[in-house]
Amino acid sequence: MRPARSSTSGRADARRNREAILRVADEAYAEGSEVVPLDEIARRAGLGRATVYRHFPDRRSLGLAVATERLAWLSRVDATGEVCSFRELLLMVLSVQVERRSLVNLFRNLPNRYQQQYAEALISVLKPAFERAREQGDLRPDIELNDLVLVFEMVEAALLADFACVHGDESTQRLINVIVDGLFVRPGA
């Protein structure tokens, strides 16, 4: 007979398993445009299928959890306001958009209300840094917070048009810098 585990250690195990699943899934999202199946996530995390499915019943719930973790991380990075400028935060977000294509594709296939909720959450995370940049006179006065959604869409349009495949990573980064520089009074500052 196995000794009973305390609920505290059970919760700690569950928390560790969830963190492992999220870490592995985030890494898998960087591998291409196809979402890695949950069975493969379980294998890579060294966990049973049932454990993964207990935490995340489908790919959508896993993708939303990874995105939520990324938003929480961005919030923590911006908490001091001194570690990262708005430009750096925005470039981080755009890097994730470029590097995590399967996660972006998963979101593109969600119902519009989920896409809208995530866009609003992302904008709200970027808002404090955006407002600091505006107060410091770094941003062009005609730029509004919601214009960031258009920035994400412009980068997405370039990526969907196979721009990155044809022109490579260097051209993609140059395009992102041009788009981001257009928001600022002093480009590249």
Secondary structure, 3 states (H helix, E strand, C coil): CCCCCCHHHHHHHHHHHHHHHHHHHHHHHCCCCCCCCHHHHHHHHCCCHHHHHHHCCCHHHHHHHHHHHHHHHHHHHHCCCCCCCHHHHHHHHHHHHHHCHHHHHHHHCCCHHHHHHHHHHHHHHHHHHHHHHHHCCCECCCCCCCHHHHHHHHHHHHHHCCHHHHHHHHHHHHHHHHHHHCCECCCCC
